[in-house]
Amino acid sequence: MKIHEYQARQIFRDYGIPVPDGVLCYTVYEVEKAAREMNRMVVVKAQVLAGGRGKAGGVKLARTVEDAVAAGKQILGMDIKGLTVEKVLVTDAVDIAKEFYVGLINDRNSKSITLMVSAEGGVEIEEVAKETPEKIIKFSIDPLTGLLDYQARNVALELFGDIKLAQKAASIFIKLYKLYIETDATLAEINPLVLTPENEILAIDGKMNFDDNALFRQPKILAMREPDEEEIQEIAAHEKGLAYIKLDGNIGCMVNGAGLAMATMDMIKLYGGSPANFLDIGGSSNPQKVIDAMNILLADKNVKAVMINIFGGITRCDDVAKGLIKALEIIMTDIPIVVRLSGTNAEEGLALLKETGLPTVSSMSEAAQMAIELSKR
Amino acid sequence: MSILVNKDTKLVVQGITGRDGKFHAGKMKEYGTNIVAGVSPGKEGETLDGIPVFNSVAHAVKATGANTSIIFVPAAFAADAILEASEAGIALVIAISEGVPIQDMIRITPILKLNGTLLIGPNCPGLITPGEALVGILPAMIFKEGNIGFISRSGTLTYEVVNLLTQNDFGQTTCVGIGGDPVAGLYFIDLLERFENDPDTKAVVLIGEIGGDAEEQAAQFIAEKMTKPVVAFIAGQTAPPGKRMGHAGAIISSGSGTAVEKIAAFNKAGVPVAKEPSEIPTLLRAKLNGQI
């Protein structure tokens, strides 16, 4: 789960990380009011769940209230990577002597949380990692001890040189680690962490992602969720025990199992078609699940054919077939459907389906080719 | 021969009185797995399907000499259950539970290392040594004794491919589903190494997917350390970036972890990558016959 910059800044502030003042605004009027009250140079920043906001023109410096109003007019309602900007953050413009990067991530390889810092702040860290990986300092944190003071200080010292500044930065690293652990984050980034001419260190921009598996114990984080249209569909599917992701193609897929669902999409592409979605219905033969899945699939008007791909393991194919037949009786659609059943009791399952007149096959590649063919009619 | 589980496996089922635990304990027992105990706090003294139930893993180990554990407890309690098994001296833990918080896994990893406990999963279908032991939720009837080692991050895709192997007369030494989570126990390299050292395994089939760089590491390991042929398949070539494809670990983040990178790494290591699952037996045969 992702959150907006203004939400990340609030979490940072709650944990004592210095963050410049800011006001969240939904209208140009609110922007004007905020800029007037701040009575100094401000930055107007689009709040959307996408990277590269600056490049897209979604971040503007405003020296006067009039500038801020103009920026608000430009940014509110603009489109960034397909997302409409509905709110902006009006924040103090901070004098910058130098910019740094600080991030915490879950590292799959070391199976630990890794602290990453760089003197190349303010740019996308992925670019730094690609172009000049030597400019990123990485430190794997021992889960048994957590990030210790001296470790944070030593990492900060490499970045700042000066011990007084390093101590200030280290205290920010420690706070970031604490909030990372306590919120079940999967990413916590301060980019840039700024050094001012007065030797203050501030978090200017923040990004946080959280572990979906841990949301059950993070009610405060869950309350921050602001899903976009696509995510609303995905969350609705999730609540029905389905994993759904919309794609751009025209062949709907319904599969049991995530790996097989991915392989099914790939297969459609391999034979020259284009998958409309990823949809994993899990391992049950419950007709309701099939009905829910079909409803989600067919809500996508691009879908011209559906490929149902089931490998029966513990769940037997004849049970799956019975569930499908029940579901299809209720759904009643003109969209052609190809069913592929394989595995436990596949023959019995296919025989049941044949009686209904549905096109049935036993191999994945046949099913994909047939679905592509049907989508063209 | 085989890896990790065999006739000497003495299995304890944690969460044996839950719906899934009960169902799969029955299936595993039916297959011939030596299940010596179940654990369910508050139910010590009961038996289930003839299996004695204990309050703790420690009690189960003391009474039965269990050396392997399979975990069916809900995700929120899975890390605790894994640690309980580890502290009780269990050598190999298989965690089936899906949806375990990542930081729970990070927190327990160093303790498992200190105790020398091997872990498979979480969010995995388990493993099987055909003819000897089924420790997981895999559908036993599709497997067959033979000499192909099998490693996969997926569940049903594993069944799909194993079924194809069995139909093509490629039986298996051991098949391991390592699970779809980003932070998990034994992974590709750990298992490739074991298959390399297992005299009965003649070749290995590896099923990877998008996310992380474990496939790239496996490719490097194969190039440097393995003498046995390996054939691979990667799922998720059409997956969009930034989206979690069902498995928590199956996500292309910041442009890395793509199928293209993984396939390139395998090709560079001399590992043929199947375009679709049905091509795997063909590639395997060609590789074993030295044709590719």
Interface residues (C-beta under 8 A of the other chain):
Chain A: N106 R108 N109 K111 S112 I113 E126 D142 P143 L144 I181 D184 T186 D211 D212 N213 A214 F216 R217 A243 I245 L247 V255 N256 G257 A258 G259 L260 A261 M262 A263 M265 D266 M267 I268 K269 L270 P275 F278 D280 G283 F311 G312 G313 I314 S342 G343 T344 S363 M364 S365
Chain B: K27 A75 A76 G99 V100 P101 I102 Q103 D104 M105 I106 R107 T109 P110 I111 I137 L138 P139 M141 I142 S152 R153 S154 G155 T156 L157 T158 Y159 E160 N163 G180 P182 V183 I207 E209 I210 G212 D213 A214 Q217 F233 A235 G236 Q237 T238 A239 P240 K243 R244 M245 G246 H247 A248 G249 A250 S254 G255 A259 K275 E276 P277 S278
